[in-house]
Amino acid sequence: MDRVTLSRIDEELESSEVASLCFLCHDVVNRKRLEGVMDAKALFLRLEERGLLDNQTFLSQLLHTIGRIDLLSLLETDGMQPVETDANPMLSEYRVMLYHVYQDMTEENLDKMKFLLISKLGRRQIEACTTALDVFAEMEKACLLSKDKLDELNAVLLEFDQQLASIVQRHMQRPVPLAHVSMDHQRDIRISQRRPQPAVIEMQPSDARPTVCTDAEPNTMSHFDQTEYYALTHNPRGQCVVFNNEKFMNVTLKDREGTQQDEKALRKVFTDLGFTVVVHNNLTAGDIRYKINELGKRNFLNDDVLVVCVLSHGEKGCIYGTDEKPVDLRELTKAFTSGRAPTLAGKPKLFFIQACQGSNYQAGSVPCPPRPSQEKEHRESRLEEDAGPVRGETIPSDADFLLGMATVQECKSFRNTSKGSIYIQQLCDQLMKSAQSPVDDDILTVLTRVNREVSKGEYLNHKQMPEPKYTLTKKLVFKCV
C-alpha cells in the first residue's frame, strides 16, 4: 500500500485510536510484536510484515471498526486497483465484540470492573490498566478470557451493567461452526450459525449475445444416447435462481461492489440457454433458507434442470446472508434431494457459488512433469476423488448434483469492483462459447476450461483455483434455445 497514504492516515489517528487498532490486531500479529507500538506507522509496518496491507481490505475493516469512516476516502484515492475478496476476514469477530464493550464502558464502570478483577489479575497489573482494552488484554494473559472462554467476563459485567453483559451474551449465543470433514463428505458439513467476519476479493463480464442453433433443431440433442445424456426437452428448460447479496447490514462485512455485473451476466446467459431467471437481491440468512425451501416445494415435472447461483461473502462450508449469519452449503442442496423433491429425481441440479471459502491466499508454483506411470495414477486418483462412482440401479438421494465453487476450501476468491467476479464472469463466458460451438461439450468440460482460465491469472499477486464437485450420472450439454 502507498506509504504516503499510510502516513496521512497516521497523522489523523489519536494515540487512543492506535491503541484500539493494536488490540484489534492481536489475533493476526504476534502480541510481542505489538509491544511498544506508539503510532500508526509502527503498526502499519507490523501489518506489512504479515501481508495484511497487500490490499485495502484489512485496513478498511480496522478503520470501520473504530469509527474512522472519514479516513476511508484516503484509501479510495491512493491509486490501488479496487479488488476485494469474499472471504472470512482476518479481523476477529470476538475482538470486535470486546471493542464494542470498551466503547460503551464508562469510567465508573471501568473502575468497578477493575475492582472485581483485582484478586484474579493482581494489583500491579490492574493499576497499570487505563482502559477496558488493557483489562481485557490482562484477562487474556491470565487465561480468563478468550474467544471460547467468555463466562468470566460475562459474570463480571453482570455485576454492574446488564447492557454491557448483553453484548457478550449475544456473541456467546452464536454457535461456532463444527470442524470440516473431508472433501469426499462435504455434503455432510454442518456449519451452525455464527456471525461472519468481514472480507472481500473476485473479476471480467461477457456481453456477447450467442447465435447458435436451438436444441429442437435436427442433429443436436435428438441424436444423443439418453443413457449417456440428460434430456433437455422443455422450453423453458427450468429455473435459474440467483441469490445476489451486495449490501450488508453491519460494518464487519463490506458491500460487494461489482456483484451486479455478475447478476447481469448470469441473467443473460441462462436466459439465452432457455431458463426462466429469478433474482433475489440482498437476503438475510433466514430469507435465503425460506426461498430455498419454497423452491424445493415446486413441481418440477415440466423442468429439465435446476440452476441456483449464490453471490455473497463466505467462509469454509457456508455463505452469508446480508445479516452476516451463515447458511451451510448443505442447506442449499438438501431441499432438492430425490427424497424431498421427487419431481427433480434423475434431473441435474447445478449450484454455482461465488464466495470465499476461507481467509488464505493461494500461492502458485512451477509444475514438474510426472513420469507416464505417475501421470496415469494421478489422473485416475483425480477421477475417483472428483466424482466418486454411483453404484446401484436406483437413484441415490444425492445423485445428479453439481456444486461449482469459485475457489478451493480455505482460500479466497476475487472480484473486480467494477467488472464482477473472476469465476462468474469466466463461467458465463465459457458457457456461451460452448453453446456457440458445433461441438457438444458437456458441463464438466466447460468447468474444466473455467478452471484453466481462472488459474492462469494472478490477482493481487495471488492465484485462484475454482473447484467443481459433482454426483452427475450423465453428461449435460447446454445449447441456446
Secondary structure, DSSP 8 states (H G I E B T S, - for coil): --HHHHHHHHHH--HHHHHHHHHHTTTTS-HHHHTT--SHHHHHHHHHHTTTTSSSHHHHHHHHHTT-GGGHHHHHTS----EEE-S--SS-HHHHHHHHHHHH--HHHHHHHHHHHHHHH-HHHHHT--SHHHHHHHHHHTTS-BTTB-HHHHHHHHTT-HHHHHHHHHHHTS--------GGGGGG------------B-------------TTSTTSGGGS-TTTB----SSS-EEEEEEE----SSTTS---TTHHHHHHHHHHHHHHTTEEEEEEES--HHHHHHHHHHHHTS--TT-SEEEEEEES-EETTEEE-TTS-EEEHHHHHGGGSTTT-GGGTTS-EEEEEES-SSSB-B---------HHHHHHHHHHHHHHHS----SSS--TTTTEEEEESS-TTB--EEETTTEEHHHHHHHHHHHHHHHSSS---HHHHHHHHHHHHHH--BTTBB---EEEE---SB------
